[in-house]
C-alpha cells in the first residue's frame, strides 16, 4: 500500500473513496464534513438520511465507518467515520485508529483502490495533529501489511502544520 501526502482540498481528490470526518448524526457539520456535504451536493445528505432512517437511527458510533454516494465529488464514494474528541484524562487512541481501520475495511469491501483521508479529529475535536498523524500512518501501514486491498492511501492535509506532521510520520 502506497502512502501519499497532499496539501490541498479533499473535495477535489480524484480517488475511489473520500473519507469524511463526520459527526455521529451523519447530517453534515463544519470543517471537512461541511465541505464534503456542500461540494458533494444533496445526494450525500439524502443517503445519510436514509442511513439514519435505517440501521443508524441513533447515529454512527465513534470509530465506525459507513459509505454513501459521493454525489458531485470526483470520487465514487464517501466513507463517513466519526473520530473521537481528544481527552487529556482518557486514552481514546484506539478509537482514532479504528476510524482508519474501519474506513479502509469499508472502502476495500466497495472495491476502492484509492482512498483519501483528512486529518481525522484534529479540528474541532482538538486531537493534537502530531499524535493524530502517528496513529493514522501507523494504522494504515498495519492495514497494508495485513493484506488490505486498497493500493493508495492519500492523506490530504489542509495546512502546512498538518502536512509537516504527517510527513514526519510517513518517512
Order of alpha helices (4+ residues) and beta strands (2+ residues): beta-beta-alpha-alpha-beta-beta-alpha-beta-alpha-beta-alpha
